[in-house]
Amino acid sequence: MADTQQVDARAERRIARLVKQIGAFSKEHGGAEGQLAYIGERGTRIVLVGEDGGWGDLVAPSYEIAEKAVEKAGITVHEDFDGEFAAKVRTGPYEWTRMAGIQLGGPSNG
């Protein structure tokens, strides 16, 4: 019983930390929406897109923890990263040169 309580307490702390991070992102970007993407053994990526087009991501250790975190944070969650949701993302010079550096041998920015 103690092991289960310890795991539950750890999961609750992780959820609370994610909720805090999602809230901070949302406040900084005038609101936020998200999408959950399972990434295998590493867990689940929470992709966040702000109302101002800013974006970022967090990684939760499981899909269940990610789901609880976005639910408690109160953000809209999309099934897919496409359409109007994807169109909100704004990229800048860093992202474009980074993508070019990876794909085409351009500057690596790092």
N, C-alpha and C positions, 0 to 999 in steps of 0.2 A: 504494500500500500504506500509506503514512504517513497518508493521509486517512482510510482505513478504521480504522486503529488509533486515530487521534485521536477519531473518532466513537464507537468502542467504549469508549474510556476515559471519554469524557464521559457516555455512557449508564450505564456502571458506577458512576460517581460519583453520578449522579442516583438510580440504584437504591439505592445505599448510603445516601444522604440520606433517601430515602423510608422505607427499612427502619428507620432510626434514629427517624424521626418516628412511624411506626406503633408501634414498640416503646415509645416514650415515652407515647403515647396509651394503649396497652394497659396499661402499668404503672400509670398514673394512674387508670384506670377498672376495674381488677380483671380485665382481659382484654378482648379485642375480637374482633369479627367484621366482615366487610366485604362490599361489593358493588361491582363495577366498572360504570361507566356511560360509554359513549363519548359525548363532547360535541363532536364535529366536529373542526375544525382545531385547536382549543385542546388536544385530547388526550383523556384519560380521567380521570374523577373516581373517586377511591377514597373511598367513603362508609364511615365507621367508626362502629360502635355498640359502646359499652362494656358490660360486664356490669352496671354501675350505671345504665344507661339514658342516660348521656352520649353525645353524638354529635358528629361533625365530619367534615370531608372534606379531602382533598388532591387536587391535580391533577398527573397525570403527563403528560409530553409525548406519549406514545403508549400504546396498549393493551398492547403488548408489554412496555414498561417497567413499567407498572402491574401486569401479571401476574407479572413476575419479582419485583417488590418485595413483593407480598403473599405469594408463595410463600416467599421468603427470610425474611419476617417470621414465617411459620408460623401465620397466622390462617386461620380458616374463612372461605371466600368463598361467598356465596350468588349464585345465578343472577339472582334477582329481589329487589326490595325490597318484600316483602309477607309476610303470614302472621305466624308467631311472631317472625321476625326484625324486622319493622317494629314489632311490638307491644312490643319491648324499649325503643324510643326513649321517653325522657321529655322533655317540653317544659315550660318554665317560663313565668313571666309575660312575659319578654322576647320569646320566640318568638310568644306569642299576641298581644301588643300589636303586634308588628312585622307579623305576618300581617294583623291587623285594620287596621293603618295602610296597608298596601299595598292591601288588597282593599276596605275599607269607608270609607276616609277618616279612620281613627282616628289615634292618636298615631304618629309616625314613629320615635320613639326615636333620633333623630339629627339 
